[in-house]
């Protein structure tokens, strides 16, 4: 289990290493660009547009996406999305927390927590409360792409121990 978490951490570290501190103006510029691409990414998810979403994912061997403890390559993500997106109508996102971590002029990490509503074409729906997402973006050849993603539900803590002996 620790190795599963170590690999994504090392990928993030290697992809986003910088030696020169950034000015506040440089950070603001990256955040402004980053905000636009994050909005574009979320819009693709909200409207169930997998083609647009995949346009925003890097095509590199070091791409990693983690969903509820499973690790996916870009091709595996595409295969999973191809299986599930035909059943989705749309998704909603209510933001409770978000943060941009500006690593360097060509790399930032976006952290989001909130409620994620999934609405199916069948009429069924589900809302995941306190859902967590982390996306690492890298700018390559003038465009921002996700090279690391993680999604998970918040663990129910504290654990109810009243029935344990």
Helices and strands as residue ranges (DSSP letters): H 2-15, H 24-46, H 50-55, E 64-67, E 70-72, H 74-84, G 85-87, E 88-104, E 107-120, E 125-140, E 143-153
